[in-house]
Amino acid sequence: MGVFPGFGSWINQNSQQPLKAESKRSENVDSEEDDFNYPDKVYYDLKEAQKQADLWHEAEKKHPWHNASPKIKVTHENGFYHMNIELTVGLPPYFLYNFLIDPGSGTFRDLRKRRNLMENKSRKILFENGPRQMMRMEKSVACNVFGVYIPISMNLIVDENRKDLTTQYKKEEVRFMKAFEGNYKVEPIFVDKERLCKKRIPMTQEEYKKCSGGQGKLASKLTIDQYYQPYPPFNLPPLSWFIRGMTIKTSKSLLAQVQDTSIAMRTATPMPEETTSNKHEKL
């Protein structure tokens, strides 16, 4: 058995290249050319990634994973809105994070309605140091306005850490927004700990792998903290109510697409094992 199509080919591509040692120096790139390629370094065990893909595929045939709705809470203080989002996704953390930072934004294309919910218009790398990469990005987000999706341009500085599975971002220019910044992180969930780890509760992925005999599935908890302040007059009712509602609806559309993608991955036919073999260890 192998990994899922799409992500399997990505794993296979990386497994054919010697993994590079993590750089100990900072590198200022600041290229004028757009870069929509995946970084050529990985910071997790490729064999374990394939194992997790197989576990999820087999489990999905017997006991399908239930996609829970996101928990969204919005508060308002001193002119700033804070939107906190928590979402549980039936994919290992490194799978989910790589989809979220996909330079091509493939995760956020609604295949049923054939439209991009979010896409990268430009992507220029400013700084790179090991797993950390800072970029200047222009994104187009399809905002849900009374059921009609209207593209809104966003120019952001994005700071990604592919080892910690965290991202921070801050606006250079976002339509309607005086302030716009946030962060998100992906953390592991030990799905089978109660069933397979009866003697002790695992606290780390290494402990979970050991107590489950390598048969425990990893899911993900995605936490997003978004802060924004609209320009006048959009910071005052009733326009502020409209901005708040549009932000929540748009976020729900993007999160629903993440869940739809996770279903497609869990139910896809695995690739042959020989196409995803890997002899390298993680960094």
C-alpha positions in Angstrom: 0.0 0.0 0.0 1.2 3.5 -0.7 0.1 7.1 0.0 -2.7 9.1 -1.6 -2.4 10.4 -5.2 -1.3 14.0 -5.3 0.4 14.0 -2.0 2.0 10.7 -2.8 3.6 12.2 -5.8 4.9 15.1 -3.7 6.4 12.6 -1.2 7.9 10.6 -4.0 9.4 13.8 -5.5 11.1 14.6 -2.2 12.3 11.0 -1.6 14.3 11.0 -4.8 16.4 13.9 -3.6 19.0 13.8 -0.8 17.7 15.7 2.1 19.7 18.9 2.7 21.1 19.8 6.1 19.3 22.7 7.8 21.1 25.9 7.1 22.7 27.6 10.1 22.7 31.0 8.5 20.1 33.4 7.3 19.7 34.0 3.6 18.1 37.1 2.2 16.6 36.1 -1.1 14.3 39.1 -2.1 13.8 37.9 -5.7 11.8 39.9 -8.2 10.5 36.7 -9.7 7.4 34.9 -8.5 8.2 31.5 -6.8 5.3 29.1 -6.7 7.4 26.0 -6.0 7.4 23.8 -2.9 10.5 24.2 -0.8 12.9 21.3 -1.4 13.5 20.4 2.2 11.2 18.4 4.5 11.1 18.3 8.3 9.3 15.1 9.0 9.8 11.4 8.5 8.7 10.4 4.9 8.3 6.8 5.8 6.0 7.7 8.7 4.0 10.0 6.4 3.4 7.0 4.0 2.4 4.8 7.0 -0.1 7.4 8.2 -1.6 7.7 4.8 -2.1 3.9 4.7 -3.6 3.8 8.2 -6.1 6.6 7.3 -7.1 4.9 4.0 -7.8 1.6 5.6 -9.7 3.1 8.6 -11.8 5.2 6.3 -13.2 2.1 4.6 -14.4 0.7 7.9 -15.2 3.6 10.1 -15.3 6.9 8.2 -14.0 10.0 10.0 -16.7 12.6 11.0 -15.7 16.1 10.0 -16.7 18.4 12.8 -17.9 21.9 12.2 -15.4 24.7 13.0 -15.6 26.6 16.3 -15.6 30.3 15.5 -15.7 33.0 18.1 -15.5 36.7 17.3 -14.9 39.4 20.0 -14.6 43.2 19.6 -12.5 45.5 21.8 -11.0 49.0 21.3 -12.0 49.0 17.6 -10.3 45.6 16.8 -12.0 42.4 16.0 -10.5 39.1 17.1 -11.7 36.0 15.3 -10.6 32.7 16.9 -11.1 29.5 14.9 -10.6 25.9 16.0 -11.0 23.1 13.5 -10.3 19.3 13.8 -9.2 17.7 10.5 -8.8 14.0 9.8 -5.2 14.3 8.4 -1.8 14.2 10.0 -0.4 17.6 10.9 2.3 17.7 8.2 -0.3 16.8 5.5 -2.6 19.6 6.6 0.1 22.2 7.0 1.5 21.5 3.5 -1.9 22.0 2.0 -2.4 25.3 3.9 0.9 26.7 2.6 0.6 25.2 -0.9 2.0 27.9 -3.2 -0.6 27.0 -5.8 -3.4 27.2 -3.2 -4.8 23.9 -4.6 -6.6 23.2 -1.3 -8.9 26.2 -1.8 -10.3 25.4 -5.2 -14.0 24.4 -5.2 -14.0 21.6 -7.7 -17.7 21.2 -7.7 -18.4 24.8 -8.6 -15.1 25.2 -10.5 -13.9 28.4 -8.8 -11.0 29.4 -6.7 -11.9 30.4 -3.2 -8.4 31.7 -2.6 -5.4 31.8 -4.9 -1.9 33.3 -4.9 -1.5 36.0 -7.5 2.2 36.6 -6.7 4.7 35.1 -4.3 8.2 36.5 -3.7 10.6 35.0 -1.1 12.2 37.7 1.0 14.1 35.6 3.6 14.9 31.9 4.2 16.6 30.2 7.1 16.1 26.4 7.5 12.4 25.6 7.9 11.5 29.3 8.1 10.5 31.3 5.0 9.3 34.8 4.8 7.4 36.0 1.7 5.6 38.9 0.2 2.3 37.6 -1.2 -0.6 38.9 -3.1 -3.7 36.7 -2.6 -7.2 36.9 -4.0 -9.9 35.7 -1.7 -13.5 35.1 -2.9 -15.6 36.8 -0.2 -19.1 35.6 0.4 -21.3 38.7 0.0 -25.0 37.6 0.3 -24.2 34.3 -1.5 -22.2 36.0 -4.2 -18.5 35.5 -4.3 -16.5 38.7 -4.9 -12.7 38.6 -5.2 -10.9 40.8 -2.7 -7.1 41.5 -3.1 -4.8 41.0 -0.1 -1.1 42.0 0.0 0.6 40.3 2.9 3.9 39.5 4.5 3.8 35.9 5.5 6.3 34.1 7.8 6.1 30.3 7.7 7.9 27.7 9.8 7.6 24.2 8.3 9.1 22.5 11.3 6.9 24.1 14.0 3.9 24.1 11.6 3.1 27.7 12.4 2.5 30.8 10.2 2.2 34.5 11.0 1.0 37.1 8.5 0.4 40.8 8.4 -1.0 43.2 5.8 0.8 45.5 3.5 -2.6 46.3 1.9 -6.0 44.8 2.3 -9.1 46.3 1.0 -11.4 47.9 3.6 -8.9 47.1 6.4 -6.8 49.5 8.5 -5.3 46.6 10.4 -5.1 43.0 9.4 -2.9 40.3 10.9 -3.0 36.9 12.4 -1.4 33.5 12.9 -2.2 29.8 12.7 -0.7 26.6 14.0 -1.3 22.9 13.4 -1.0 20.5 16.4 -1.3 16.7 16.5 -4.3 14.8 17.8 -3.7 11.2 19.0 -6.9 9.6 17.5 -6.4 6.1 18.8 -4.8 6.7 22.2 -7.7 5.3 24.2 -8.0 2.2 22.1 -4.3 1.4 21.7 -2.5 3.2 24.6 -4.3 1.8 27.7 -1.4 1.8 30.1 -0.3 5.4 29.7 -1.5 8.6 28.0 1.0 9.6 25.3 2.3 13.2 25.5 4.4 13.2 22.4 4.2 11.7 18.9 7.2 9.5 19.8 5.3 8.1 22.8 2.1 7.7 20.8 3.9 5.7 18.1 5.5 3.5 20.7 2.4 2.7 22.8 0.2 2.2 19.7 2.8 -0.1 18.0 2.9 2.3 15.1 -0.8 1.7 14.4 -2.2 4.9 15.8 -3.6 7.6 13.4 -2.6 11.2 13.8 -5.3 13.9 13.1 -4.8 17.7 13.3 -6.1 20.6 15.3 -5.9 23.8 13.4 -6.1 27.0 15.5 -6.4 30.4 13.8 -6.2 33.8 15.5 -7.2 36.7 13.1 -7.2 40.3 14.1 -8.6 43.1 12.0 -9.8 46.7 12.1 -11.9 48.1 9.2 -11.3 51.6 7.9 -14.1 54.2 8.5 -17.0 54.1 7.8 -16.8 50.3 7.7 -15.9 50.2 11.4 -19.3 51.6 12.4 -22.7 49.9 12.3 -24.4 48.8 10.2 -21.4 48.5 7.8 -19.3 46.9 10.6 -22.0 44.2 11.0 -21.7 43.5 7.2 -17.9 43.2 7.4 -18.1 40.9 10.4 -20.7 38.6 8.7 -18.7 38.6 5.4 -15.5 37.6 7.3 -17.2 34.7 9.1 -19.0 33.4 6.0 -15.8 33.6 3.9 -13.8 31.7 6.6 -16.4 29.0 6.8 -16.2 28.5 3.0 -12.5 28.1 3.1 -12.6 25.7 6.1 -15.3 23.6 4.4 -13.0 23.2 1.4 -10.2 22.1 3.7 -12.6 19.4 5.1 -13.7 18.4 1.6 -10.1 18.0 0.5 -9.4 15.8 3.6 -12.2 13.5 2.6 -10.9 13.2 -0.9 -7.4 12.3 0.5 -8.7 9.7 3.0 -10.9 7.9 0.4 -8.5 8.1 -2.6 -7.0 4.9 -4.0 -3.4 4.5 -2.6 -0.5 4.6 -5.0 1.7 1.5 -5.5 4.3 1.2 -2.8 7.2 1.0 -5.3 6.4 4.5 -6.5 6.7 6.0 -3.0 9.6 4.1 -1.5 11.9 6.2 0.6 15.4 5.5 1.9 16.0 8.8 3.6 15.5 10.0 7.1 14.0 13.3 8.3 16.2 16.2 9.1 
